[in-house]
Amino acid sequence: MKLIDQVSIEIIAAGINLERDWNFKEVNGKRCIVEEDYAKARSGRYNGVEGFYFNRADGFEFDSEEQELITEILNEYGFKVIDFSPWEMEHGGDRSYSASVSFVQKPEDLAVGSMKRLIGWD
């Protein structure tokens, strides 16, 4: 399991409603869309650094307690929160954007991860 998936499972287990990933799987002999137990991690770039973001799965914003909890969990796994973006409606009301949290791997953890990949420990 990818680290990013494990982080999202912990955030979801804390009661925070993240948009979940889905896949096609066989269920009772039929091909179905199945919601996963981890969040859909999307990629982004933040000041030239590759990172990720999770969308909230409803029309709400992250309250201060949720922001603190998400930040703690991400920090435990070596990530740094870049921003909590609010839910918003595009001008004209024809499109909305879910609240989201964007984050990157901390530089010291990124260096360790790169070194592990170089020597084959990852």
C-alpha positions in Angstrom: 0.0 0.0 0.0 1.3 3.4 -0.9 2.1 5.9 1.9 -0.3 8.4 0.6 -3.1 5.8 0.7 -2.2 5.0 4.3 -2.3 8.6 5.3 -5.7 9.1 3.8 -7.1 6.0 5.5 -6.0 7.5 8.9 -7.6 10.8 8.0 -10.9 9.1 7.0 -10.8 6.9 10.2 -10.6 10.2 12.2 -14.1 11.0 10.8 -13.1 13.5 8.1 -15.1 13.1 4.9 -12.5 12.9 2.0 -13.4 12.0 -1.6 -12.6 8.3 -1.9 -10.9 6.6 -4.8 -12.7 3.9 -6.8 -11.7 1.1 -9.1 -13.4 -1.6 -11.3 -13.5 -5.0 -9.6 -15.3 -8.3 -10.0 -18.2 -8.6 -7.5 -20.3 -11.8 -7.6 -19.0 -12.4 -11.2 -19.9 -9.0 -12.4 -17.7 -6.0 -13.2 -18.6 -3.2 -10.9 -17.3 0.2 -9.7 -16.1 -0.2 -6.1 -15.3 2.6 -3.7 -11.9 2.1 -2.0 -11.2 2.6 1.7 -8.6 5.4 0.8 -8.9 8.9 -0.6 -8.3 9.9 -4.2 -5.0 11.6 -4.1 -4.5 14.2 -6.9 -1.2 15.7 -7.9 -0.3 19.4 -7.8 2.8 21.6 -7.9 3.4 24.1 -5.2 6.2 26.7 -5.8 7.8 24.2 -8.1 7.6 21.3 -5.7 5.5 18.2 -6.6 2.8 17.5 -4.1 -0.8 16.2 -3.6 -4.2 17.2 -2.6 -7.3 15.6 -1.2 -10.8 16.9 -1.9 -13.5 16.9 0.7 -16.4 14.6 -0.3 -19.2 17.0 0.6 -20.1 20.7 0.2 -18.6 21.7 3.5 -15.3 23.3 4.4 -12.7 21.9 6.9 -13.3 23.4 10.3 -10.4 24.4 12.6 -10.4 21.1 14.5 -10.3 19.1 11.2 -7.5 21.3 9.9 -5.5 20.7 13.0 -6.1 16.9 12.9 -5.2 16.6 9.2 -2.1 18.7 9.8 -1.0 16.4 12.7 -1.6 13.2 10.7 0.2 14.6 7.6 3.1 15.7 9.8 3.4 12.3 11.4 3.9 10.8 7.9 6.5 13.3 6.8 4.2 15.7 4.9 3.8 19.5 5.2 0.4 21.2 4.6 0.5 23.9 2.0 -3.0 25.1 2.1 -6.6 24.4 3.1 -8.8 25.7 0.2 -12.5 26.5 0.9 -15.5 25.2 -1.0 -16.3 27.7 -3.7 -18.7 28.4 -6.5 -17.4 29.7 -9.9 -18.8 33.0 -11.1 -22.1 32.4 -12.8 -22.9 29.4 -10.6 -22.2 26.7 -13.2 -19.4 25.0 -11.4 -18.3 24.4 -7.8 -15.0 23.3 -6.3 -14.7 21.1 -3.3 -12.8 22.2 -0.2 -9.3 20.6 -0.3 -6.1 20.2 1.5 -2.8 20.5 -0.4 0.5 19.1 0.9 4.0 18.1 0.0 6.6 15.7 1.4 8.9 17.5 3.8 12.3 18.2 2.3 14.2 16.1 4.8 11.9 13.1 4.3 12.0 13.6 0.5 15.8 13.3 0.7 15.6 10.1 2.8 13.0 8.6 0.4 15.2 9.4 -2.6 18.2 7.8 -0.9 16.2 4.7 -0.1 15.1 4.4 -3.7 18.7 4.8 -4.9 20.0 2.0 -2.7 17.0 -0.2 -3.3 15.3 -0.1 0.1 12.0 1.3 -1.1 
